[in-house]
Amino acid sequence: MLAETDDRNTVGAGNLNGTLYGVGVGPGDPELMTIRAERLIRNAGVIAYPAPENGESFARSIAATSIQPATVEIPIRIPIQASRFPVQEIYDAASNRVSAHLLGGDDVVVICQGDPFFYGSFMYLFERLKDRFRVRVVPGVTSMTACAAAALHPLCARNESLTVLPATLENGVLEERIVADGAFAIVKVGRHLERIRKLLRSLGRESESLFIAHATLSGQFVSALADAPESAPYFSMILVPGTDPYAAS
C-alpha cells in the first residue's frame, strides 16, 4: 500500500481496504505536477484515469513518465458529447472496477487533469465510493490559474470577487452574471467561442478580455479576445480580469 501518513484532505473510515486517491496532475506541463502527486503515481499499483472513447487520455499523458510498467491501468472511456456527460452507467462500471481493487486491499490512484474537485471527473467516482472507502484528495494546479500565469495577468486582488462560468450556460444566464463587478473566468469555451465573444462585446467587456488555449503546453496561445481565432480547442478559456483600484497606489 502507498505510504501516506498525513490524514488531512481525507474522508472515510479506516479499515483493511485500500485507499482511494484523487490526484490532480495539473493543466498539462508534467513539471507542474506536485511532488506528492508524482510520488503517488510512481508508487501506485493501480491507477485509473478518464479517457475519450477513442484515443489517449490527456491526464495519463501528463503523468506518463511516472507510471511504472507493472502498474494496473483502468481507463475510464467517456463520451465527449456534452449531452451525454456524465454517463452514469460508465461511472457505475468504473466504480465497480475500482472498488474491486480497494476491497482486495489495493490502493487506487485516480489521476485527473487540473484539480480533482475543480470540474474534475474524479468527483463522480468520489460520490459513489466515499461512504465505503477511505479517500484522500491531492489538489493540483488548475487550468484557471495556469491560464492567468500564461497570460501574465493577475485575476483579481484585495476585495474583488472571482466568478467561474461555464461557456455552456445560456446567454441570458451569462449576461446576468457578467454585468456584476469582479473578475470572470469562462471555461469550456471550445465551440462556444464566437457566441461568448459577441456577448462580451455587447456588454462592453471584450477589450479587456483575454483568450488562452493549451496553457502550459507546447501549443500555448495567448491573445486579446478580439484577436482570438474563429474557432477554439476544447482546452481554452476566456479571462475577464478584475481591476484593483489601488494597484497603482
C-alpha positions in Angstrom: 0.0 0.0 0.0 1.1 3.6 -0.6 2.9 5.1 2.4 0.7 8.0 3.3 0.5 9.1 7.0 -1.0 12.6 6.6 -4.7 12.5 7.3 -5.5 15.9 6.0 -7.8 16.0 3.0 -9.2 12.6 4.0 -12.7 11.2 4.4 -14.0 7.7 5.1 -13.4 5.2 7.8 -10.1 3.5 8.2 -10.1 -0.3 7.6 -8.2 -3.1 5.9 -9.4 -2.0 2.4 -7.3 0.1 0.1 -7.4 3.8 -0.1 -8.8 5.8 -3.0 -6.6 8.7 -4.0 -7.9 11.5 -6.2 -4.8 13.1 -7.6 -4.6 16.3 -9.7 -1.8 16.3 -12.3 -2.1 19.9 -13.3 -3.0 21.7 -16.5 -0.7 19.9 -18.9 3.0 20.5 -18.3 4.3 17.5 -16.3 6.6 19.8 -14.4 3.5 21.4 -12.8 2.6 18.1 -11.1 3.1 18.4 -7.3 5.8 16.4 -5.7 3.2 14.4 -3.8 1.2 13.7 -7.0 4.3 12.4 -8.8 5.3 10.2 -5.8 1.8 8.6 -5.5 1.6 7.9 -9.3 5.2 6.5 -9.4 4.4 4.1 -6.5 0.9 3.2 -7.5 0.0 -0.4 -8.1 -3.4 0.6 -9.7 -4.3 3.8 -11.5 -7.5 5.0 -13.2 -8.0 7.9 -15.4 -10.6 9.5 -17.7 -10.1 8.9 -21.4 -12.0 9.6 -24.6 -14.0 6.9 -26.3 -11.1 6.7 -28.9 -7.6 7.9 -28.4 -5.3 8.6 -25.5 -6.1 10.1 -22.1 -4.8 13.6 -21.6 -4.5 13.1 -17.9 -2.4 10.0 -18.5 -0.2 11.7 -21.0 0.7 14.3 -18.3 1.8 11.6 -15.8 3.1 9.1 -18.4 6.8 9.2 -17.3 5.8 8.5 -13.7 3.6 5.4 -14.4 5.5 2.1 -13.9 5.3 -0.7 -16.4 3.8 -3.1 -13.8 1.0 -0.7 -12.8 -2.5 -1.9 -13.5 -4.4 0.7 -15.5 -8.1 1.4 -15.6 -9.0 3.8 -18.4 -12.5 5.2 -18.0 -13.8 5.7 -21.5 -16.1 8.8 -21.5 -18.1 10.2 -24.5 -17.1 13.8 -25.2 -20.6 15.0 -26.2 -22.0 17.4 -23.6 -25.5 15.9 -24.0 -24.2 12.5 -22.8 -22.0 13.6 -19.9 -21.7 12.4 -17.3 -22.8 9.0 -18.4 -23.9 7.4 -15.2 -23.5 3.8 -16.3 -19.9 4.4 -17.2 -19.1 5.7 -13.8 -21.1 2.9 -12.2 -18.9 0.4 -14.1 -15.7 2.3 -13.3 -16.5 2.5 -9.6 -17.2 -1.3 -9.6 -13.8 -1.9 -11.1 -12.1 0.4 -8.7 -13.9 -0.9 -5.7 -12.9 -4.5 -6.5 -9.2 -3.4 -6.1 -10.0 -1.4 -3.0 -11.8 -4.4 -1.4 -8.7 -6.5 -2.2 -6.6 -4.2 -0.2 -5.0 -2.3 -3.1 -4.8 1.5 -3.1 -6.1 3.1 -6.3 -4.8 6.4 -7.6 -7.3 8.2 -9.9 -5.5 10.9 -11.9 -7.3 13.9 -13.1 -6.2 16.9 -15.3 -6.0 20.0 -13.2 -7.6 19.6 -9.8 -9.9 16.7 -8.8 -12.5 19.0 -7.4 -12.4 21.8 -9.9 -14.6 20.4 -12.8 -12.7 17.1 -12.3 -14.2 13.8 -13.4 -12.9 12.3 -10.1 -15.8 13.7 -8.3 -18.2 11.2 -9.9 -16.2 8.3 -8.5 -15.8 10.1 -5.2 -19.6 10.4 -4.8 -20.0 6.7 -5.4 -17.2 5.4 -3.2 -16.7 8.0 -0.4 -19.0 6.3 2.1 -17.4 2.9 1.6 -13.7 3.6 1.4 -11.0 5.8 2.8 -10.4 8.7 0.3 -7.6 11.2 0.1 -7.6 14.1 -2.4 -4.4 15.7 -3.7 -5.0 19.1 -5.2 -3.4 20.2 -8.5 -2.7 23.4 -10.4 -6.0 24.4 -12.0 -6.5 25.4 -15.7 -7.7 28.8 -14.5 -4.6 29.7 -12.6 -2.4 28.2 -15.4 -4.2 30.5 -17.9 -3.7 33.5 -15.7 0.0 32.7 -15.5 0.3 32.1 -19.2 -1.4 35.5 -19.9 0.9 37.2 -17.3 -2.2 39.0 -15.9 -3.5 38.9 -12.3 -7.0 37.7 -12.0 -8.2 39.7 -9.0 -7.0 41.5 -5.9 -8.0 42.6 -2.4 -11.8 42.6 -2.1 -12.6 41.7 -5.7 -14.7 38.7 -6.4 -13.9 35.9 -8.9 -16.7 34.1 -10.8 -16.1 30.9 -12.8 -18.7 30.5 -15.6 -19.0 27.5 -18.0 -19.4 28.7 -21.6 -22.1 26.1 -21.9 -24.5 28.4 -20.0 -27.2 30.2 -21.9 -26.5 33.8 -22.9 -29.1 35.2 -20.5 -27.6 33.5 -17.6 -24.1 34.6 -18.6 -25.1 38.2 -19.1 -26.9 38.4 -15.8 -23.7 37.3 -14.0 -21.1 39.2 -16.1 -22.7 42.6 -15.5 -21.7 42.3 -11.9 -18.3 43.6 -10.7 -15.2 41.5 -10.3 -13.2 39.1 -12.4 -14.5 36.2 -14.5 -13.1 33.0 -15.8 -15.2 31.5 -18.6 -14.2 27.8 -19.0 -15.1 25.1 -21.5 -15.0 27.6 -24.3 -14.5 25.3 -27.3 -17.3 25.7 -29.9 -18.9 28.5 -27.9 -16.1 31.0 -28.6 -17.8 33.2 -31.1 -21.0 33.3 -29.1 -19.2 34.3 -25.9 -17.1 36.9 -27.8 -20.2 38.6 -29.2 -21.8 38.6 -25.8 -18.8 40.2 -24.1 -18.6 42.7 -26.9 -22.3 43.7 -26.4 -21.5 44.1 -22.6 -18.5 46.3 -23.3 -16.1 43.8 -21.8 -14.4 42.4 -25.0 -11.5 44.9 -25.0 -10.3 43.8 -21.5 -10.9 40.0 -22.1 -8.1 37.5 -22.8 -8.1 34.3 -24.7 -5.9 31.4 -23.7 -5.6 28.0 -25.3 -3.5 25.0 -24.4 -2.0 26.7 -21.4 1.4 25.3 -20.3 1.7 23.1 -23.4 3.9 23.5 -26.5 1.0 24.9 -28.5 0.1 27.5 -25.9 -1.7 30.5 -27.4 -2.5 33.8 -25.6 -4.1 36.9 -27.2 -6.7 39.6 -26.6 -10.1 38.1 -27.1 -10.6 40.4 -30.1 -7.6 38.8 -31.8 -8.6 35.2 -31.0 -9.1 32.8 -33.9 -12.6 32.0 -35.2 -12.6 28.5 -33.5 -11.2 27.4 -30.2 -10.0 24.0 -29.0 -11.7 22.3 -26.0 -8.8 23.3 -23.7 -9.3 27.0 -23.9 -10.5 29.8 -21.6 -11.5 33.4 -21.6 -10.4 35.6 -18.7 -12.0 38.9 -17.8 -9.6 40.2 -15.2 -10.7 42.5 -12.4 -9.3 45.9 -11.9 -7.8 46.7 -8.5 -8.4 50.4 -7.9 -5.4 50.6 -5.6 -3.0 48.7 -7.9 -1.0 51.9 -8.7 -1.1 53.4 -5.2 
